[in-house]
């Protein structure tokens, strides 16, 4: 009995040492951008962070974190067990900058927050996002990356180039959009345009599919979308600083001649007006089954939906009187 207890104790000790082995020297390493799992495993082995490449890859697969390893600079102890290393590499390096890009941000707004945090050069980032050759190299058939900088929480290294930062956004976008199985790039762009307008118009999740259907219904019958959000975008493109705090449009604003003014022009605007989130994209792909053609703000973030113009006018009068 005593021998059995000793044997079990030894096994437990060995297991605990495997989980948290004796600390050897620490080493600073940088995991490069675009390195795949096997390349990372080889790099870790070469630097004596893990003992065995295949063991690391085995535990990486078991953990389900194969696509979650992050580039960046890390300070790691030598000869650590795979689980410890995997957890470290999925949390981000010591010099990483964690930034959350909210849904509905434009290229300019994304560049602002990245620039303030020292991740990119704002002007060069904006130029890259509108560089057709660079965009083509990313595998996209659009003239601008407006709408494609997927909103999410990112871990950026201060050593990353501006082009690497943009590539990170596009890889994340592709990862989220691939599940919908688009074959035609034009179809993706149309969805992202509609989703971007939904993102700016909807404040409540349950309204996104309804607003999506309103816009699709209007497109089908040849009516202009009449989205205030597209006019705001057009005005901010002229002078962002002047119009960034503007919350109400005048009749003069609604007459501003821009292809993004969906009061004047029938059909979709020429491109997205922001980067939509997952729910807006899903709503654009699978809108609600309703026959509404109009909606008006109630003044509390929610909307009243109408089927006929007469109902819409009555709703406008009712809710505008309360404002």
NORKA-V882809 format. One line per field, one symbol per residue. ss: DSSP state (H for helix, E for strand, L for the rest). Layout:
# NORKA-V882809
ss = ???
This chain:
# NORKA-V882809
ss = LHHHHHHHHHHHHHHHHHHLLLLLLEEEEEELLLLLHHHHHHHHHHLLLLLLHHHHHHHHHHHLLLLLLLLEEEEEELLLLHHHHHHHHHHLLLLEEEEELLLLLLHHHHHHHHHHLLLLLHHHHHHHLLLHHHHHHLLLLLLLLLLLLLLLEEEEELLLLHHHHHHHHHHHHHHHHHHHLLLLHHHHHHHHHHHHHHHHHLLLHHHHHHHHHHHHHHHHLLLLLLLHHHHHHHHHHHLHHHHLLLLLLLHHHHLLLLLLLLLLLLLLLLLLLLLLLHHHHHHHHLLLLLLLLEEEELLLLLEEEELLHHHHHHHHHHHHHHL
